[in-house]
């Protein structure tokens, strides 16, 4: 991957975590300020989580569409300048109780009220390129807008509970619902137009300032999504389009009952028959949105764990063979030099390692996993190759400060010894410097670690629901001291 041949670094922080006054980070002025911060700090990358619409549980890894953008990120101040809103339409709404946490329930209620105002004003003077946007994106936009409109008519219920004819997409039912839901279909198309209009302007600004966007692609899609609804043959579903098997991870040292993700697993035989056209389309659209793709749960392409549906946990499941190198050979024929980071964390077999080597993609190294007192770890910096991406932690990890308190204290002592320090309070900075100084060509630090935040500011605790994905930064936390630290060590270690 040519893009990973040079030493460079960046920061992981999701769009939702940006500061702002409307309850969640948006694509407005604070996103542009963050690009300026990255440039000033000598960085090359801004890594984010999936930007798709979130569903139950608010996880960006469980979305109604793998192609659509999250309307929550649409910036109201920009729409005010475009004439689609007035300040009074949104400025007096109580979006949250505190600016450092997202209230998704309130967002859902209040944002949809504002979106209705936007639709009315948009229809009075639709932009000249709106129809062109709809035409260019009709391969996914029509199905997504119809799916969401029908879901609204069913009070948000999952599509497997809809009437059988529309659940199974008979032509007559699709035609009937398309006519019935015309206004709501237009509503969802308008929101997608506004999202991608603002997104493309931001991405262009980032690129012009030397910042590339690393986007996250979950390996699986949500069971309740337009992706599954419109492509049932590509997933292991029964005749009623309900999952036969779902994805997850078996029990391990982190979870006694394993992880039950609930996503339907792929029918890889049918994907191969279509020459992986759905995956080609997915990556093609993603490469328009991002500069670099991080594919989550890469090992699932070699072998994947599935659990019979419905099950209460992931204790009883089986390993299945994935598409392997055949998928990536097909991808490379289409895209030549596709910039992909492979999330290869967790227990790896020789087969997974061989697949990663065959693809040539850089894998991931997480410093928090390096100091296991039970065995020598592959994540220790002296074991890295150049072709990898080192992280202090990911969205699923505790912050470094939190880790020093919650991790096995023998592991923490190993880290102290490795960095030749005695005080746990110094470990946060030393681990970041250790990542930046490593031989890995690419280094990504989290914004929480740069600020020095505790466990209450972590993004996600795997296998839990309700308190995740809520963290937000404040404007004063993105400051010159952090910028100076980043610039100093980025220059010192040739990034």
Order of alpha helices (4+ residues) and beta strands (2+ residues): beta-alpha-beta-alpha-alpha-alpha-alpha-alpha-alpha-alpha-beta-alpha-beta-beta-alpha-alpha-beta-beta-beta-alpha-beta-alpha-beta-beta-alpha-alpha-alpha-beta-alpha-alpha
